[in-house]
Amino acid sequence: MSPNIFKASADFGHSLFKDYLENNKDSNCVLSPVSVFFCMSMLERGAQGETKAEIHQALCTSPDYCGSEVNDVINTLNGSCGRAFTLTTANGVFLQHGFNALVNFVSMLRDDFRANVATVDFGSMEGVKSVNGWVAKETDGKIGQILNVPDNSTIMALINAIYMKAKWDEAFYESRTSKGDFTVSEAKKVKADLMHQIQQFRYIRESNFSMAFFPYLVTCWEMGILLPDSGSVTLDFVEHLKYESLKKLRDNAIKSWLDVKFPKFRVEASVDLIPMLKRMDVKKAFSNNAELSKISDVAALKVSQVLQKCFVDVDEEGTEAAAITVVKCVPYCASFYEDEPIKFHITSPFLFFIRHVDTGIVLFSGYVKDPSA
């Protein structure tokens, strides 16, 4: 098992979350970075040239990266189930009826990502229901749909689903939960349901923030909370969540008695990931010169959508969370351009001719003044 893939996943996730947070400063937000990592890794297997290099760089994977390493991440997630702890992930590849993806691409996703491969009609309600049915099944019904309406343009969808339900190792007593003030800003306070307990947890105090770790019953998983000091800007502390920084903080945290007040919360989000990925220099995959020929040697493809729906619910018993990430691909005309295309609107009288390319022989020529005559 290579640790490189875990660091890559964490570093990619940090960059993605940092960008997401910087652009959602005024609202709650939630993201499943590893779900995006799975989807973009599947897309990377079908890319080549600059497109592959851009995705590879954004994913923070090493030069000797092997797609099968993703199996280590899948094993870690799916192997975590235990007493009062459920964690599953599933990958799906949905192909439009009549679209023949390359056998090697489909085989890699089956082998390396354990992907469920199915053909559907994206242009029909039956196809939409089929995909949404898979989504609902893999998230225990917590996310009911990822497709809203039939779409004739979609030719392939790469989807990752994650579902988690876990109980705290030290549950909060519901009887101790009470309303209390939660300071949103200097000018705004709100009432929140504050859970309360006095217990030992791993804890570390730094110069201008504190961090505590709340374990689940399966002790290899926990929720960490970084709490900035009063008057600090939360966004200034995101760098502490990078792989190496967070590992050091966790290693240095010691078990301490804490008087904990912890707000119950539920956060939901639907996130368009393309702007974030573009800011991470993944660009060609979304353009008309995307190099995704390892997916199909018949249809020229580009990515039209990268969307995630996500929720996290925290209460006295523990945490329930789910995420769905989808990468949609559509065919495009292989007349590549980067700049605004030149307009050629045939809306006035014109000449025409029919010419043999190799010899120059003109078979027909003409003039059209009124095409309705």
DRENDO-1510 file (C-alpha; in Angstrom, 1 decimal, always signed):
<recs>
REC; n; res; u; v; w
REC; 1; MET; +0.0; +0.0; +0.0 .
REC; 2; SER; +1.5; +3.3; -1.1 .
REC; 3; PRO; +1.1; +6.3; +1.2 .
REC; 4; ASN; +1.6; +8.6; -1.9 .
REC; 5; ILE; -2.0; +8.2; -3.0 .
REC; 6; PHE; -3.3; +9.2; +0.4 .
REC; 7; LYS; -1.2; +12.4; +0.5 .
REC; 8; ALA; -2.2; +13.2; -3.1 .
REC; 9; SER; -5.8; +12.8; -2.2 .
REC; 10; ALA; -5.4; +15.0; +0.8 .
REC; 11; ASP; -3.4; +17.7; -0.9 .
REC; 12; PHE; -5.9; +17.8; -3.8 .
REC; 13; GLY; -8.7; +18.0; -1.4 .
REC; 14; HIS; -7.1; +20.8; +0.5 .
REC; 15; SER; -6.6; +22.9; -2.6 .
REC; 16; LEU; -10.2; +22.3; -3.7 .
REC; 17; PHE; -11.7; +23.1; -0.3 .
REC; 18; LYS; -9.5; +26.2; +0.1 .
REC; 19; ASP; -10.8; +27.6; -3.2 .
REC; 20; TYR; -14.4; +26.6; -2.4 .
REC; 21; LEU; -14.2; +28.4; +1.0 .
REC; 22; GLU; -12.6; +31.5; -0.4 .
REC; 23; ASN; -15.6; +31.8; -2.8 .
REC; 24; ASN; -18.3; +31.0; -0.2 .
REC; 25; LYS; -17.3; +33.2; +2.7 .
REC; 26; ASP; -20.8; +34.3; +3.6 .
REC; 27; SER; -22.5; +30.9; +3.9 .
REC; 28; ASN; -22.2; +27.4; +5.3 .
REC; 29; CYS; -20.4; +25.1; +2.9 .
REC; 30; VAL; -19.5; +21.4; +2.6 .
REC; 31; LEU; -17.6; +19.4; +0.1 .
REC; 32; SER; -16.4; +15.8; -0.2 .
REC; 33; PRO; -12.9; +16.2; -1.7 .
REC; 34; VAL; -12.2; +12.5; -1.9 .
REC; 35; SER; -15.4; +12.0; -4.0 .
REC; 36; VAL; -14.1; +14.6; -6.5 .
REC; 37; PHE; -10.7; +12.9; -6.4 .
REC; 38; PHE; -12.3; +9.5; -7.4 .
REC; 39; CYS; -14.2; +11.1; -10.3 .
REC; 40; MET; -11.3; +13.1; -11.7 .
REC; 41; SER; -9.0; +10.1; -11.3 .
REC; 42; MET; -11.5; +8.1; -13.5 .
REC; 43; LEU; -11.5; +10.9; -16.0 .
REC; 44; GLU; -7.7; +11.0; -16.0 .
REC; 45; ARG; -7.6; +7.3; -17.1 .
REC; 46; GLY; -9.3; +8.4; -20.4 .
REC; 47; ALA; -7.2; +11.5; -21.0 .
REC; 48; GLN; -3.8; +12.0; -22.7 .
REC; 49; GLY; -1.5; +14.9; -23.7 .
REC; 50; GLU; -2.0; +18.2; -22.0 .
REC; 51; THR; -5.4; +17.3; -20.7 .
REC; 52; LYS; -4.0; +14.3; -18.8 .
REC; 53; ALA; -1.1; +16.4; -17.5 .
REC; 54; GLU; -3.4; +19.1; -16.2 .
REC; 55; ILE; -5.6; +16.6; -14.3 .
REC; 56; HIS; -2.5; +14.8; -13.1 .
REC; 57; GLN; -1.0; +18.0; -11.7 .
REC; 58; ALA; -4.3; +19.0; -10.0 .
REC; 59; LEU; -4.6; +15.6; -8.4 .
REC; 60; CYS; -1.1; +16.0; -6.9 .
REC; 61; THR; -0.3; +12.5; -7.9 .
REC; 62; SER; +3.4; +11.5; -8.3 .
REC; 63; PRO; +5.1; +10.9; -11.7 .
REC; 64; ASP; +5.0; +7.1; -11.1 .
REC; 65; TYR; +1.3; +7.2; -10.3 .
REC; 66; CYS; -0.6; +4.1; -11.1 .
REC; 67; GLY; -4.4; +4.2; -11.3 .
REC; 68; SER; -4.7; +1.0; -9.4 .
REC; 69; GLU; -3.4; +2.8; -6.3 .
REC; 70; VAL; -6.9; +4.2; -6.0 .
REC; 71; ASN; -7.8; +0.7; -4.8 .
REC; 72; ASP; -5.9; +1.5; -1.6 .
REC; 73; VAL; -8.2; +4.4; -1.0 .
REC; 74; ILE; -11.3; +2.4; -1.8 .
REC; 75; ASN; -10.1; -0.4; +0.6 .
REC; 76; THR; -9.5; +2.1; +3.4 .
REC; 77; LEU; -13.0; +3.5; +3.1 .
REC; 78; ASN; -15.0; +0.3; +2.5 .
REC; 79; GLY; -12.9; -1.6; +5.0 .
REC; 80; SER; -13.8; +0.8; +7.9 .
REC; 81; CYS; -17.2; -0.6; +8.7 .
REC; 82; GLY; -17.7; -1.8; +12.2 .
REC; 83; ARG; -19.9; -1.5; +15.3 .
REC; 84; ALA; -22.1; +1.5; +14.8 .
REC; 85; PHE; -20.0; +2.7; +11.9 .
REC; 86; THR; -20.9; +2.5; +8.2 .
REC; 87; LEU; -18.8; +3.9; +5.4 .
REC; 88; THR; -19.1; +2.9; +1.8 .
REC; 89; THR; -18.0; +4.3; -1.5 .
REC; 90; ALA; -19.1; +3.3; -5.0 .
REC; 91; ASN; -18.1; +4.3; -8.5 .
REC; 92; GLY; -20.4; +4.2; -11.5 .
REC; 93; VAL; -19.9; +4.6; -15.3 .
REC; 94; PHE; -23.0; +5.3; -17.2 .
REC; 95; LEU; -22.8; +5.2; -21.0 .
REC; 96; GLN; -25.4; +6.4; -23.5 .
REC; 97; HIS; -27.0; +3.7; -25.5 .
REC; 98; GLY; -25.1; +3.3; -28.8 .
REC; 99; PHE; -21.9; +4.9; -27.5 .
REC; 100; ASN; -19.1; +2.4; -27.5 .
REC; 101; ALA; -16.4; +3.4; -25.1 .
REC; 102; LEU; -13.0; +1.8; -25.6 .
REC; 103; VAL; -12.7; -1.6; -24.0 .
REC; 104; ASN; -9.4; -0.7; -22.2 .
REC; 105; PHE; -11.0; +2.3; -20.6 .
REC; 106; VAL; -14.0; +0.5; -19.3 .
REC; 107; SER; -11.8; -2.4; -18.1 .
REC; 108; MET; -9.5; -0.1; -16.2 .
REC; 109; LEU; -12.4; +1.5; -14.4 .
REC; 110; ARG; -13.9; -1.9; -13.5 .
REC; 111; ASP; -10.5; -3.1; -12.3 .
REC; 112; ASP; -9.0; -0.1; -10.6 .
REC; 113; PHE; -12.1; +1.7; -9.4 .
REC; 114; ARG; -14.5; -1.3; -9.1 .
REC; 115; ALA; -16.9; +0.7; -11.2 .
REC; 116; ASN; -20.4; -0.4; -11.9 .
REC; 117; VAL; -20.8; +0.0; -15.7 .
REC; 118; ALA; -24.3; +0.4; -17.2 .
REC; 119; THR; -25.8; +1.7; -20.4 .
REC; 120; VAL; -28.8; +4.2; -20.2 .
REC; 121; ASP; -30.7; +6.6; -22.3 .
REC; 122; PHE; -29.8; +10.0; -20.9 .
REC; 123; GLY; -32.4; +11.6; -23.2 .
REC; 124; SER; -35.4; +9.7; -21.5 .
REC; 125; MET; -37.0; +9.9; -18.1 .
REC; 126; GLU; -36.3; +6.1; -17.8 .
REC; 127; GLY; -32.6; +6.8; -18.1 .
REC; 128; VAL; -32.7; +9.7; -15.6 .
REC; 129; LYS; -34.6; +7.4; -13.1 .
REC; 130; SER; -32.0; +4.6; -13.6 .
REC; 131; VAL; -29.1; +6.9; -12.7 .
REC; 132; ASN; -30.9; +8.5; -9.8 .
REC; 133; GLY; -31.9; +5.1; -8.6 .
REC; 134; TRP; -28.3; +4.1; -8.3 .
REC; 135; VAL; -27.5; +7.4; -6.6 .
REC; 136; ALA; -30.2; +6.9; -4.0 .
REC; 137; LYS; -29.2; +3.3; -3.4 .
REC; 138; GLU; -25.5; +4.1; -2.8 .
REC; 139; THR; -26.3; +7.0; -0.4 .
REC; 140; ASP; -29.0; +5.2; +1.6 .
REC; 141; GLY; -31.6; +7.5; +0.1 .
REC; 142; LYS; -30.0; +10.6; +1.5 .
REC; 143; ILE; -29.3; +12.0; -1.9 .
REC; 144; GLY; -32.2; +11.2; -4.2 .
REC; 145; GLN; -31.0; +12.5; -7.5 .
REC; 146; ILE; -28.1; +13.9; -9.5 .
REC; 147; LEU; -29.9; +14.2; -12.8 .
REC; 148; ASN; -32.9; +16.5; -13.0 .
REC; 149; VAL; -34.2; +16.2; -16.6 .
REC; 150; PRO; -33.5; +14.2; -19.8 .
REC; 151; ASP; -30.4; +15.4; -21.6 .
REC; 152; ASN; -29.8; +14.3; -25.2 .
REC; 153; SER; -26.3; +15.8; -25.2 .
REC; 154; THR; -24.8; +13.7; -22.5 .
REC; 155; ILE; -22.9; +10.7; -23.7 .
REC; 156; MET; -21.2; +9.5; -20.5 .
REC; 157; ALA; -21.4; +10.1; -16.8 .
REC; 158; LEU; -18.7; +9.2; -14.3 .
REC; 159; ILE; -20.2; +9.2; -10.8 .
REC; 160; ASN; -18.8; +8.6; -7.3 .
REC; 161; ALA; -21.1; +8.0; -4.2 .
REC; 162; ILE; -20.0; +8.1; -0.6 .
REC; 163; TYR; -22.2; +7.4; +2.4 .
REC; 164; MET; -21.2; +7.5; +6.1 .
REC; 165; LYS; -23.1; +7.0; +9.3 .
REC; 166; ALA; -21.2; +6.8; +12.5 .
REC; 167; LYS; -21.7; +7.1; +16.3 .
REC; 168; TRP; -19.5; +9.0; +18.6 .
REC; 169; ASP; -17.1; +7.0; +20.8 .
REC; 170; GLU; -18.4; +9.4; +23.6 .
REC; 171; ALA; -22.0; +10.3; +22.8 .
REC; 172; PHE; -23.5; +13.5; +23.9 .
REC; 173; TYR; -26.5; +13.2; +26.2 .
REC; 174; GLU; -29.6; +14.8; +24.6 .
REC; 175; SER; -30.7; +16.1; +28.0 .
REC; 176; ARG; -27.6; +18.2; +28.2 .
REC; 177; THR; -28.3; +20.0; +24.9 .
REC; 178; SER; -29.6; +23.5; +25.4 .
REC; 179; LYS; -30.0; +26.7; +23.4 .
REC; 180; GLY; -27.1; +29.1; +23.5 .
REC; 181; ASP; -25.5; +32.0; +21.7 .
REC; 182; PHE; -23.4; +31.3; +18.6 .
REC; 183; THR; -21.4; +34.4; +17.5 .
REC; 184; VAL; -21.6; +34.6; +13.7 .
REC; 185; SER; -19.7; +38.0; +13.6 .
REC; 186; GLU; -19.1; +41.0; +15.9 .
REC; 187; ALA; -22.4; +42.3; +14.8 .
REC; 188; LYS; -24.4; +39.1; +14.8 .
REC; 189; LYS; -25.3; +36.4; +17.3 .
REC; 190; VAL; -27.8; +33.6; +16.8 .
REC; 191; LYS; -29.3; +30.9; +19.0 .
REC; 192; ALA; -28.0; +27.3; +18.4 .
REC; 193; ASP; -28.6; +23.9; +19.9 .
REC; 194; LEU; -25.4; +23.4; +21.9 .
REC; 195; MET; -24.5; +19.8; +22.9 .
REC; 196; HIS; -22.5; +19.6; +26.1 .
REC; 197; GLN; -20.1; +17.1; +27.8 .
REC; 198; ILE; -17.0; +17.0; +29.9 .
REC; 199; GLN; -14.7; +14.3; +28.6 .
REC; 200; GLN; -11.1; +13.5; +27.5 .
REC; 201; PHE; -10.3; +14.2; +23.9 .
REC; 202; ARG; -7.1; +14.8; +21.9 .
REC; 203; TYR; -6.4; +18.5; +22.0 .
REC; 204; ILE; -3.7; +21.0; +21.0 .
REC; 205; ARG; -3.4; +24.7; +21.6 .
REC; 206; GLU; -1.5; +27.0; +19.2 .
REC; 207; SER; -0.9; +30.7; +19.4 .
REC; 208; ASN; -4.2; +31.8; +17.9 .
REC; 209; PHE; -6.3; +28.7; +17.5 .
REC; 210; SER; -7.2; +25.4; +19.2 .
REC; 211; MET; -7.9; +22.0; +17.7 .
REC; 212; ALA; -9.8; +19.0; +19.1 .
REC; 213; PHE; -10.4; +15.6; +17.7 .
REC; 214; PHE; -13.7; +13.7; +18.4 .
REC; 215; PRO; -13.4; +10.0; +17.7 .
REC; 216; TYR; -16.1; +7.7; +16.4 .
REC; 217; LEU; -16.7; +4.2; +17.7 .
REC; 218; VAL; -14.4; +2.9; +15.0 .
REC; 219; THR; -11.4; +4.8; +16.3 .
REC; 220; CYS; -9.6; +5.1; +13.0 .
REC; 221; TRP; -12.0; +7.8; +12.1 .
REC; 222; GLU; -12.7; +11.1; +13.9 .
REC; 223; MET; -14.0; +14.6; +13.4 .
REC; 224; GLY; -11.5; +17.4; +13.9 .
REC; 225; ILE; -12.5; +20.9; +14.8 .
REC; 226; LEU; -10.2; +23.9; +14.3 .
REC; 227; LEU; -11.4; +26.8; +16.4 .
REC; 228; PRO; -9.8; +30.2; +15.8 .
REC; 229; ASP; -9.5; +32.6; +18.6 .
REC; 230; SER; -12.1; +35.4; +19.0 .
REC; 231; GLY; -11.6; +38.1; +16.4 .
REC; 232; SER; -9.7; +35.9; +14.0 .
REC; 233; VAL; -10.6; +35.3; +10.4 .
REC; 234; THR; -11.4; +31.6; +9.9 .
REC; 235; LEU; -10.2; +31.6; +6.3 .
REC; 236; ASP; -6.7; +32.5; +7.6 .
REC; 237; PHE; -6.4; +29.0; +9.2 .
REC; 238; VAL; -7.1; +26.8; +6.2 .
REC; 239; GLU; -3.4; +26.2; +5.6 .
REC; 240; HIS; -3.3; +24.2; +8.8 .
REC; 241; LEU; -5.5; +21.6; +7.2 .
REC; 242; LYS; -2.9; +20.7; +4.6 .
REC; 243; TYR; -1.7; +17.1; +4.8 .
REC; 244; GLU; +1.7; +17.6; +6.5 .
REC; 245; SER; +0.5; +20.4; +8.8 .
REC; 246; LEU; -2.6; +18.5; +10.0 .
REC; 247; LYS; -0.6; +15.3; +10.5 .
REC; 248; LYS; +1.9; +17.3; +12.8 .
REC; 249; LEU; -1.0; +18.9; +14.7 .
REC; 250; ARG; -2.7; +15.5; +15.2 .
REC; 251; ASP; +0.6; +13.9; +16.3 .
REC; 252; ASN; +1.2; +16.6; +18.9 .
REC; 253; ALA; -2.3; +16.6; +20.3 .
REC; 254; ILE; -2.6; +15.1; +23.7 .
REC; 255; LYS; -5.5; +13.7; +25.6 .
REC; 256; SER; -6.9; +16.4; +27.8 .
REC; 257; TRP; -10.1; +17.0; +29.8 .
REC; 258; LEU; -12.3; +19.3; +27.8 .
REC; 259; ASP; -15.6; +21.1; +28.7 .
REC; 260; VAL; -17.1; +20.8; +25.2 .
REC; 261; LYS; -20.0; +22.8; +23.8 .
REC; 262; PHE; -20.7; +21.6; +20.3 .
REC; 263; PRO; -23.5; +23.0; +18.0 .
REC; 264; LYS; -25.7; +20.5; +16.3 .
REC; 265; PHE; -25.7; +21.3; +12.6 .
REC; 266; ARG; -26.8; +20.1; +9.2 .
REC; 267; VAL; -25.0; +21.5; +6.1 .
REC; 268; GLU; -26.0; +20.8; +2.5 .
REC; 269; ALA; -24.5; +22.0; -0.7 .
REC; 270; SER; -24.8; +21.6; -4.5 .
REC; 271; VAL; -21.5; +22.7; -6.0 .
REC; 272; ASP; -20.4; +23.5; -9.5 .
REC; 273; LEU; -16.8; +22.3; -9.5 .
REC; 274; ILE; -15.7; +23.4; -12.9 .
REC; 275; PRO; -14.7; +27.0; -11.9 .
REC; 276; MET; -12.6; +25.6; -9.0 .
REC; 277; LEU; -10.9; +23.0; -11.2 .
REC; 278; LYS; -10.2; +25.7; -13.8 .
REC; 279; ARG; -8.5; +27.8; -11.1 .
REC; 280; MET; -6.4; +24.7; -10.4 .
REC; 281; ASP; -5.3; +24.8; -14.1 .
REC; 282; VAL; -7.6; +21.9; -15.3 .
REC; 283; LYS; -8.8; +23.7; -18.4 .
REC; 284; LYS; -8.4; +21.6; -21.6 .
REC; 285; ALA; -10.9; +18.9; -20.4 .
REC; 286; PHE; -13.7; +21.5; -20.7 .
REC; 287; SER; -12.7; +22.9; -24.0 .
REC; 288; ASN; -13.2; +21.9; -27.6 .
REC; 289; ASN; -9.6; +20.6; -27.7 .
REC; 290; ALA; -10.0; +18.1; -24.9 .
REC; 291; GLU; -7.8; +15.1; -25.3 .
REC; 292; LEU; -10.1; +12.3; -24.1 .
REC; 293; SER; -9.4; +9.8; -26.9 .
REC; 294; LYS; -8.6; +7.0; -24.5 .
REC; 295; ILE; -12.3; +6.9; -23.7 .
REC; 296; SER; -13.4; +6.7; -27.3 .
REC; 297; ASP; -11.7; +6.7; -30.7 .
REC; 298; VAL; -15.0; +7.4; -32.5 .
REC; 299; ALA; -16.6; +10.4; -30.6 .
REC; 300; ALA; -14.6; +13.5; -29.7 .
REC; 301; LEU; -15.5; +14.3; -26.1 .
REC; 302; LYS; -15.2; +17.1; -23.6 .
REC; 303; VAL; -16.4; +17.5; -20.0 .
REC; 304; SER; -19.6; +19.6; -19.8 .
REC; 305; GLN; -20.3; +19.4; -16.0 .
REC; 306; VAL; -18.6; +18.5; -12.7 .
REC; 307; LEU; -21.2; +18.7; -10.0 .
REC; 308; GLN; -21.3; +17.6; -6.4 .
REC; 309; LYS; -24.2; +17.3; -4.0 .
REC; 310; CYS; -23.3; +16.8; -0.4 .
REC; 311; PHE; -24.6; +16.9; +3.2 .
REC; 312; VAL; -23.3; +16.4; +6.7 .
REC; 313; ASP; -25.6; +16.1; +9.7 .
REC; 314; VAL; -24.1; +16.2; +13.3 .
REC; 315; ASP; -26.1; +15.5; +16.4 .
REC; 316; GLU; -25.8; +13.9; +19.9 .
REC; 317; GLU; -25.4; +10.4; +18.6 .
REC; 318; GLY; -22.9; +11.0; +15.8 .
REC; 319; THR; -22.6; +11.9; +12.2 .
REC; 320; GLU; -24.4; +11.1; +9.0 .
REC; 321; ALA; -23.1; +12.3; +5.7 .
REC; 322; ALA; -23.3; +11.6; +1.9 .
REC; 323; ALA; -21.9; +12.9; -1.3 .
REC; 324; ILE; -22.4; +12.4; -5.0 .
REC; 325; THR; -20.0; +13.7; -7.6 .
REC; 326; VAL; -20.7; +13.5; -11.3 .
REC; 327; VAL; -18.6; +14.2; -14.4 .
REC; 328; LYS; -20.6; +14.5; -17.5 .
REC; 329; CYS; -19.1; +14.2; -21.0 .
REC; 330; VAL; -20.6; +15.4; -24.3 .
REC; 331; PRO; -19.5; +15.0; -27.9 .
REC; 332; TYR; -18.2; +18.1; -29.7 .
REC; 333; CYS; -17.3; +19.0; -33.3 .
REC; 334; ALA; -13.6; +18.4; -33.8 .
REC; 335; SER; -13.0; +21.9; -35.4 .
REC; 336; PHE; -10.8; +23.1; -32.5 .
REC; 337; TYR; -10.7; +26.7; -31.5 .
REC; 338; GLU; -9.7; +28.6; -28.4 .
REC; 339; ASP; -10.8; +32.1; -29.4 .
REC; 340; GLU; -14.4; +33.3; -30.1 .
REC; 341; PRO; -15.4; +31.7; -33.4 .
REC; 342; ILE; -15.7; +33.8; -36.5 .
REC; 343; LYS; -19.4; +34.4; -37.4 .
REC; 344; PHE; -20.4; +33.1; -40.8 .
REC; 345; HIS; -24.1; +33.7; -41.0 .
REC; 346; ILE; -25.5; +33.0; -44.5 .
REC; 347; THR; -28.3; +35.5; -44.3 .
REC; 348; SER; -27.9; +37.4; -47.7 .
REC; 349; PRO; -27.5; +36.5; -51.4 .
REC; 350; PHE; -24.6; +34.1; -52.0 .
REC; 351; LEU; -22.7; +32.2; -54.6 .
REC; 352; PHE; -22.1; +28.5; -54.3 .
REC; 353; PHE; -20.2; +25.8; -56.1 .
REC; 354; ILE; -19.5; +22.1; -55.9 .
REC; 355; ARG; -15.9; +21.3; -56.5 .
REC; 356; HIS; -13.8; +18.2; -56.7 .
REC; 357; VAL; -11.0; +18.7; -54.1 .
REC; 358; ASP; -8.1; +16.8; -55.7 .
REC; 359; THR; -8.6; +18.0; -59.3 .
REC; 360; GLY; -10.4; +21.3; -58.9 .
REC; 361; ILE; -13.2; +20.4; -61.2 .
REC; 362; VAL; -16.3; +22.4; -60.5 .
REC; 363; LEU; -19.4; +20.3; -60.9 .
REC; 364; PHE; -22.0; +22.9; -60.0 .
REC; 365; SER; -21.8; +26.6; -59.3 .
REC; 366; GLY; -24.7; +29.0; -58.6 .
REC; 367; TYR; -26.1; +32.1; -57.0 .
REC; 368; VAL; -28.8; +32.3; -54.4 .
REC; 369; LYS; -30.6; +35.6; -54.0 .
REC; 370; ASP; -33.9; +34.3; -52.3 .
REC; 371; PRO; -33.7; +30.8; -50.8 .
REC; 372; SER; -37.5; +30.8; -50.3 .
REC; 373; ALA; -38.3; +31.4; -54.0 .
</recs>
